[in-house]
């Protein structure tokens, strides 16, 4: 497993991060989730990402239980705050000082740790002054409950404003967690250049386009039973179908298979290696419902795609990837 620095900090994280968004506490049983975490550890993955909203806090508990007995200092544990949790009352959401202070304590309790390595704003909160949010972040860092701070799906202007406040407060904003893959490139025009300037890394989610880039979905064929595109209860089925499963995209994805075969890697490994080829990407988030999935995907770490391969991929995909920077956005109003 290769490691990279996270933003302009001295913290190294594994190129592959194990994330438990759609699995722990929901799609897979706890014993399987634990086996997946242990498979990640066996593959050399040291970085684990979760959020309080995943399975309405249950995912944090499952991850904490799965990591019991591991040397804490050898791990990097990330979590997030913003979305509604608990009974979802009027203050159980957003980035207010009240919600953030209560949320970090709950996350630490569920994860079974005294601190998280990275505490992330899961979305931008238009209803709370950014100064209040950043002051709360600063107090959380100074209390020792988080070492670094990050955000998720913030646009370039929001990153710049938050970085400025963080610097004034003496804390480090080191990361952004956006969706990014061969077919979803909305961060490339504005977010990535701004992040490079400010010393912020990308922790990218959905590097395999929610499974579309594995090649398991075929043009003109029904979606496979049991796949995420059939999961109407929280698996993002509608998002996958509307964003990735059009015939022209599936036809293009099929044309990537010879490239993966030439390199001796799987389609998923090709997709993960592609996002890691962006030097502003510190790590790719991957999940798993079976231990063998995480073991295979972890092998993408250290895979180098040369300029010719990257050019061939671009030629095949043409104008299919989404590149509109305005699609990097957070909800205009808090969810309840």
N, C-alpha and C positions, 0 to 999 in steps of 0.2 A: 504494500500500500504506500502510495506517495502522499506527501503532505505539502500544503501551501500555507503561506501567511494569510491571515484574515485582515484585509484592509491594511492601513498603515499602522499595524500593531506588531508586537512580537509573538502573538498567539498563532501557533500552527494547528491546522485542522486537517483531517483526512480528505483526500480528493473526492471520496465518496462518503456522503453522510446518510445515515439510516434515518428515515422519517416515518412517523406512524400516523399520518393524517387519516387515511381511510381504512385502517386495519385494526389497530389495537382498540379493544373495547367495543368494536362494532362488527366488522366483517369476519374476523377470525377469533377462535377461542384463545383464552389466555395462555394455555400451555403451548399452542402453536406460535403465538406472539413471542413468548419467551424463547422458543427454539430459533425463531428468526433473529432475535437480538443476539443470541449466542453465536449464530452463524455469522452475523456481522462482525462480532468480536473476533471470531476465528479467522475471518478474512482480512483482519488488520484494521477494520473501521474503528476509529476512536471517537467519532463525532455523531451525536444523536440529537435529532430535532423533533420537537413536539409543540403542543400549544394547549392552553387551558380549555379552549373551545372544542377540541377534538373529543368526540363522544361525550360531550358535556362534562369534561374534566376526567373521565375514566381513563383516557389514553395516557395521561401523565402518570396515573397510579400504576397502570400496567407496565409502563416503561421503567418506573422506579423499582418495582418489584423484580423485573427482569434483570436489572443491573445490580441488584444486591450482591454483595460479596466481591464486587470488582473494586480495584484500587481507584478511588475517586480522582486522584491527581493524574491518572492516566487517561481520563475521559474528558471530552468537551460536551457539555449538556446545554442545549438551547431550548428555550420555550418562548411563548408569545402572549401578548395581552391585547385585547380590544373587543372581540366579539362577545355577545351575551353568554353568560354562564350561570350556573346555579338555577335559582327560581326565575331568573331573567327579569328582575325588578327594574325600577327606573334608574338605579345607579349600578346595575350589574353589567354595564357595557360601556364602551368608549375608553378614552384616555384621560379621564379626569384623575386628579391626584387621589381621590377617594378610591376609585375603582382600581387604579394601578397598585396602590399600597396594599389593598386587601388581596388583590390577585397574586402579587409576588409571594405573599405569605402562604396562600393556598397552594400555589404551584410547588414551592419548596417542600411543604408538608407532604404533598402527594408523591413527589419525586424522591423523597427520602434523602434530601441533601441540604446542606447549609447555604449553598450558593449555586447559581447557574453561571456558566461561562459567558453566555450571551442572552440578554433579555431584549425581545423585539416587539415593536409596535406593529401589530398584525395588519393594520390598515391606517390610513390617515384619518384623524378625527376632526371634521370641520366644525364641530360643535364645542370643542374645547380649545382655548387659546394655546398655541404651540408653546408659549413660554411656560405655562402650567405643566404641560406634559414633560418638557425637557427638565424642568426643576425637579419633578418627581423622579425622573430617570436618574438625575444627579444624586438625589438623596438615597435612592436604592443602591447605586454604585458605592457611595461613601459609607453606607451601612454594611457593605461587604456581601450583600445579597445577590449582586451581579457584578461581573468583572468588566464586561463591555456591553454596549447597547447597539441595537440594530433596528431596522424597520423592514416592512414588507409591502411591496407594490406601491411605493411612493414615487412620484414623478420627479423630474430633475429639479424643478423649482423648490419642491418640498424638501428634497435632500439638501439643497444648498442652504435653505433657511435653518433646517435642523442642525446641520453641521456648524453653522455660524454660532448658534446658541450653545451647542455642546462645547465648542472651543472656549467660549466665554465662561462656561461653568466648570471647565477643567476636566471634562470627561471625553471619552472617545466614541464617536459614532463610526463604526467600522464596517457595517454591512447593510445590504438591501437584499430582500428575498423576493425576486420576481419569477413569474412563469417565463421560461425560455427554452426553446428547442428549435429544431430545423424549420418548423412550420410556424412558429410564433416568435417573431424577432422584434417586437415593439420597443424593446429597451435599447436597441442598437444606435438609434439616431441621437437620442438626447441623454438618456439615463447613463449609459456606459461612458461616454466622454466626460460627463459631469462627475461621475464616480471616480474615474481615473484621476481627474484634477484634484478631487478632495481626499483621496486615499480611502475610498470605500470599495469593498469587494461585493460581488454578487454571489449569493447562495441560491442557486436556481432550482426551482421545483418543476416537475413535469418534463424532465429532459427527454423522455420517450413519448411525449404527447399523450399521456394517459393510456399508453399501450398501443397507440396507432402506429408508432414507428417501429414496433417489433415485427410488423408484417403479418400479424395474425388476422387482421381484417382485410378482406379481399373484395375488390370491385365486383359488383354484380352478385355477390353471395350474401346470405344472411349472416348477421353477426354471430359469433360463436356463443353457445349457451354458457352461462356462468361468467362471461366476460364483463368488464366494467361497463360496457355500452348497454348491457341489459339490466344493470342494477339501478332501479328507479328509486331506491331508498337510501340515497346518500352517496352513491358512487360517482355522481357527476355524469350520468348517462346522457342527459340532454346536451350538456356542454361538449362531450366527446362527439356526439353525432353531428351537432351543428358546426363544430369548429374543424373537425378532422376527417370525417368519414364520407366526404363527397367523392364521387367516382374519379374525378381528375386527380385528386390528391392520393387516393389509394393506388391508382395506376402509376403515379410517379414514385410512390413509396416502393412498389414492387420492383421498379427499375434500380433501386438502391441495393437490392439483394446481391447482385454480382460483385459490388464493391466490398460488401462485408465478407463475401466468400473469398475474394482475392486476398483479403487481409487476414483471413482465418479467424474471424470474430463473428459474434452474433449480431443481428440487427440492433438489438438493444444496446450492446456494447458500442456499436458504431454511433448510435445516437448520443450516448453519454460521452464518448470521446469527442464528438463534435462540439458539445457545449464546453467541454474542458479545453478545447483549442482556443477559446476566447481568453486572453490573458487577464481579463478583469473578473473572470469567474474563479472563485476560490474552491468551490465544491459543488457537486451535483447531488441533489436529494433523490434518493431512491427508496421505495417502499417494497414490501413483499408480503404475500399471503402464504408463501411456502419458503422454508429455509434455503432450498436450492436456488430460488430466484435471486436472493441477495448474494449468495456465493458467486453466481455467474455474473451479475451486474458489477460486482466489486472488481472483477478482472479488467474492467475498462480503465481503471486507474493506471496511469503510466503509458497508455496506448497513445502513440503520436500519429496524427494524420498530417501528411505532408501537403504542400500547397496544391499539388496536382489533384489529390483526392478531394480536398475542399472545393476546388474549382469544378470537378466533375459533379459533386453533390449539388452545387449551385446551378449548374447547367441543367441537371435533371429536374430540379424543383422549379426553376424559372421564376415566374412571378406569383407562384402559389403561396409562399410564406406571407403572413400578415406582418406588416412593418409600420403601421400607423402609430406614431408615438402617443397620440391622444388616447389610445386604448390602454395606457398605463394609468389606472385611476382607482380610487377608493370610493365606497358608497358616499353619496352626498349627504345622507342623513344616517344617524346611527340605527343599526338593526336592533330590534327588541324581541 
